[in-house]
């Protein structure tokens, strides 16, 4: 009796496999997405790494490195002045700066405008520091505040 039940079970299982074989042959939708979700993220990470490498090396690096600095430090040691207000700024190479921004060009006017805006922001912050010390000691000099005043800019 048990052998008979076992035989019927095997036959039913084979019939079930034959009946469902058409469904098994069809691919399931989104199987790839369910099994490999990391591939989408992996591609995004690889693209991000390549973009970062491009920015740090090659052309992208040149864009990120400024041509000037408001303050003198290791790389920016050569002093220059803007024409309109006489704001001192520092460059890496006088020749490169003059070549990139020739005097009298629109490019030079734009860079000097950026220098002036950056200097005003820097000067306002530094002027606040000078004012605090000037309140404590009346003989404390305030050259940055004085420069802003001669430029006609009110310190906040």
JOURSUL-V500274 format. One record per pair of residues at least 12 apart in sequence whose ideal C-beta (glycine too) atoms are under 7 Angstrom apart, sorted by the first residue. I is the first residue (numbers start at 0). J is the second residue. D is the distance in Angstrom with one decimal. If there is no record, write none. Layout:
# JOURSUL-V500274
i=I j=J d=D
i=I j=J d=D
This chain:
# JOURSUL-V500274
i=66 j=90 d=6.5
i=66 j=96 d=5.9
i=66 j=99 d=6.2
i=66 j=110 d=6.9
i=67 j=88 d=4.9
i=67 j=89 d=6.5
i=67 j=90 d=5.2
i=67 j=114 d=6.3
i=68 j=88 d=6.7
i=68 j=89 d=4.9
i=69 j=88 d=5.7
i=69 j=117 d=5.5
i=69 j=118 d=5.5
i=69 j=121 d=5.2
i=71 j=89 d=4.7
i=74 j=91 d=5.6
i=75 j=89 d=3.8
i=75 j=90 d=6.2
i=75 j=91 d=5.9
i=76 j=89 d=6.3
i=77 j=89 d=6.2
i=77 j=90 d=5.1
i=77 j=93 d=5.4
i=79 j=96 d=6.9
i=81 j=111 d=4.6
i=81 j=114 d=5.7
i=81 j=115 d=6.4
i=82 j=111 d=6.7
i=83 j=111 d=6.8
i=84 j=115 d=6.3
i=84 j=150 d=5.6
i=86 j=114 d=6.1
i=86 j=115 d=6.0
i=86 j=118 d=4.8
i=88 j=114 d=5.2
i=119 j=152 d=6.0
i=122 j=143 d=5.0
i=122 j=146 d=6.6
i=122 j=147 d=5.3
i=123 j=154 d=5.5
i=123 j=155 d=5.9
i=125 j=143 d=4.7
i=126 j=143 d=5.0
i=126 j=144 d=4.3
i=126 j=147 d=6.0
i=126 j=154 d=4.4
i=129 j=141 d=4.3
i=129 j=143 d=5.8
i=129 j=144 d=5.3
i=130 j=144 d=6.6
